[in-house]
Amino acid sequence: MAKKPHSDSHSQTLGILWISIGLLLIALVAFFSSRKSPDAVQNDSVTDSFVQILASHEDSLRQQRQYRHYQRKTATPRHKQYRIDSTWYDTRPAVSRQPLSVELNSADTTTLQLLHGIGPAYARRIVNYRNRLGGFIRTEQLLEVYGFTPDLLAHIAPCLTLDTSNITRIPINSIPLKQLIRHPYIEYYQARDIVTLRNRGLRFHTPDDLRAVPSMADSTLQRLLPYLDFGDSSAENNSPAAQ
């Protein structure tokens, strides 16, 4: 049986057509894969920006680490802290933190609060006790103020000065009983004995004369001596109550 030439030619034509179509598809795929869509370009831009932000953040963190390292190398040593009247203080000498000088017998409550560790309550107590006392002779007398501690005194002592030229003295030969018992160093029974001896005509001219007071101990007399005036000046002008 003879072959059909027309049928063979048709098959060849279809084969060539499919090959051409395949090549065209391959070319189209290659063409479009070589081009980026606008969305792809935008995504690449966002990615680049994110990478830049990360790099900038890393630089910032590195600079912060370097600064903290510098602070640790140059920082002053830490000091022990302690608590007084619900307030925290440290044990650094006050003079190392503030070039401050406070005259204890003339400073008001505002000036006293410039001292590190002295708040409004302590300042009021110091002034009130100073008025009753007639002035401070020694800075150690601050320990007689309610709540004052040796640590706090050592803390502020480098900033304190004392002027004792204006100490208010007790006119022991004329001060009334009510004013005499206001002094922190004199008990009621001691003041009563002093007034009783005065009413009997005794006058106190020297510290030894006060030894005639039965209730006057030598320790009390020694504390009182800087505040005694053995003249006959009036109580109104020289007593602690007149401040």
C-alpha positions in Angstrom: 0.0 0.0 0.0 1.4 3.3 -1.0 2.3 6.1 1.6 0.3 9.4 1.7 2.8 12.2 1.0 0.2 14.9 2.1 -0.2 13.3 5.6 3.6 13.3 6.2 4.0 16.9 5.2 1.2 17.9 7.6 2.8 16.1 10.5 6.2 17.9 9.8 4.4 21.2 9.7 2.8 20.7 13.1 6.0 19.6 14.6 7.8 22.7 13.4 4.9 24.8 14.7 5.1 23.3 18.2 8.8 23.7 18.3 8.4 27.4 17.3 5.8 27.9 20.0 8.1 26.4 22.6 11.0 28.5 21.6 8.8 31.6 21.7 7.6 30.7 25.2 11.2 30.2 26.4 12.1 33.6 24.9 9.2 35.3 26.6 10.0 33.7 30.0 13.6 34.8 29.7 12.6 38.3 28.7 10.2 38.9 31.6 12.5 37.2 34.1 15.2 39.7 33.1 12.9 42.7 34.0 11.8 43.6 37.5 8.3 44.8 38.2 7.6 48.1 40.0 6.6 46.2 43.1 9.8 44.3 43.1 11.8 47.5 42.7 9.9 49.0 45.6 10.5 45.9 47.8 14.2 46.1 47.0 14.2 49.8 48.1 12.5 49.0 51.3 15.0 46.2 52.0 17.9 48.6 51.4 16.4 51.2 53.8 15.8 48.5 56.5 19.4 47.4 56.1 20.6 51.0 56.5 18.5 51.5 59.6 19.9 48.3 61.1 23.4 49.5 60.4 22.7 52.9 61.9 21.2 51.3 65.0 24.2 49.1 65.4 26.5 52.1 65.2 24.4 53.8 67.9 24.7 50.8 70.2 28.4 50.6 69.6 28.8 54.3 70.6 26.6 53.8 73.7 28.8 50.8 74.8 31.9 52.9 74.2 30.5 55.8 76.3 29.4 53.5 79.2 32.9 52.0 79.1 34.4 55.5 79.4 32.0 56.3 82.3 33.0 53.2 84.2 36.7 54.0 83.8 36.3 57.6 84.9 33.6 57.2 87.6 34.4 57.9 91.2 34.2 55.0 93.6 30.8 54.3 95.2 30.4 55.0 98.9 28.4 53.4 101.6 24.9 54.9 102.2 22.9 55.1 105.4 19.5 56.4 106.4 18.5 59.1 108.9 15.0 60.5 109.3 13.7 58.7 106.2 16.4 60.4 104.1 19.4 58.6 102.4 22.9 60.0 102.8 26.3 58.7 101.8 29.6 58.8 103.7 31.6 61.0 101.3 33.1 63.9 103.2 30.8 66.9 102.6 33.8 69.1 101.7 34.5 66.9 98.7 31.1 67.6 97.3 30.5 71.3 98.1 32.9 74.1 98.9 30.6 75.3 101.7 31.2 77.0 105.0 28.4 77.5 107.5 28.8 79.5 110.8 26.9 77.4 113.3 25.9 80.2 115.7 24.5 82.6 113.1 23.1 80.4 110.4 19.3 80.4 109.9 17.3 77.3 109.0 17.6 78.0 105.2 21.4 78.2 105.4 21.7 75.1 107.6 19.8 73.1 104.9 22.7 73.8 102.5 24.6 71.2 104.5 24.3 67.7 102.9 22.1 65.6 105.2 20.4 68.5 107.0 16.7 68.9 106.1 14.0 71.2 107.4 13.4 69.1 110.6 17.1 69.0 111.6 17.5 72.7 110.8 14.6 73.7 113.1 15.9 71.5 115.9 19.4 73.0 115.7 18.1 76.6 115.8 15.7 75.8 118.6 18.3 74.1 120.7 20.9 76.8 120.0 18.4 79.4 121.3 17.8 77.5 124.5 21.6 76.9 124.9 22.7 80.4 124.2 24.9 79.3 121.3 27.3 76.5 120.6 30.7 76.3 122.1 31.7 73.1 120.3 30.4 71.4 117.2 30.1 68.2 119.3 27.1 69.8 121.1 25.1 69.1 117.9 24.9 65.5 119.3 22.7 66.9 122.0 20.1 67.8 119.3 17.4 65.2 119.1 18.1 62.5 116.5 21.6 63.8 115.6 24.1 61.0 115.1 27.9 60.9 115.2 28.0 59.8 111.6 26.0 62.9 110.5 28.2 65.1 112.6 31.3 63.7 111.0 29.7 64.1 107.6 29.0 67.9 108.0 31.8 68.9 110.4 34.3 69.9 107.6 31.7 72.6 106.5 31.1 74.0 109.9 32.7 77.1 111.6 32.1 78.5 115.1 32.1 82.1 116.3 31.7 82.0 120.1 32.0 85.8 120.6 28.3 86.3 120.8 27.4 83.5 123.2 24.3 84.5 125.3 25.3 84.1 128.9 23.2 83.4 132.0 23.2 86.3 134.6 23.3 83.8 137.4 22.7 86.4 140.1 19.5 87.8 138.7 17.8 85.4 136.2 14.3 84.3 137.3 13.6 80.7 138.0 11.3 80.2 135.0 14.0 81.4 132.7 16.8 79.5 134.4 15.1 76.1 134.0 14.9 76.6 130.3 18.6 76.1 129.9 19.3 72.5 128.7 22.1 72.0 131.3 20.1 73.0 134.4 17.6 70.7 136.0 14.6 72.2 137.9 15.9 71.2 141.3 19.3 72.8 140.6 17.6 76.0 139.4 15.5 76.0 142.6 18.5 75.6 144.8 20.3 78.5 143.1 17.3 80.8 143.5 16.9 79.7 147.1 20.5 80.6 148.0 20.1 83.9 146.2 17.0 84.7 148.2 19.1 84.1 151.4 21.5 86.8 150.3 24.2 84.7 148.6 25.8 86.1 145.5 27.8 84.0 143.0 31.1 85.7 142.0 33.2 82.7 140.9 32.5 79.2 139.7 33.6 77.9 143.1 30.7 79.8 144.7 28.3 77.6 142.8 29.7 74.6 144.6 27.6 75.8 147.5 24.6 74.6 145.6 23.8 71.2 147.0 22.5 69.7 143.8 25.2 71.1 141.5 27.5 68.3 140.3 31.0 69.1 139.0 30.2 67.7 135.6 27.2 70.0 135.3 29.2 73.0 136.5 31.9 72.3 133.9 29.3 72.3 131.1 27.7 75.5 132.4 30.8 77.6 132.9 31.0 79.0 129.3 27.4 80.2 129.7 27.7 81.9 133.1 27.8 85.6 133.8 28.7 86.4 137.4 27.7 90.0 137.2 24.3 91.5 138.2 23.0 92.3 134.7 19.3 92.1 134.1 17.8 88.8 133.0 15.6 90.4 130.3 18.6 91.4 128.2 20.9 88.3 128.6 18.8 85.2 129.2 18.3 82.6 126.5 14.6 83.4 126.5 15.3 86.9 125.2 16.5 85.5 121.8 
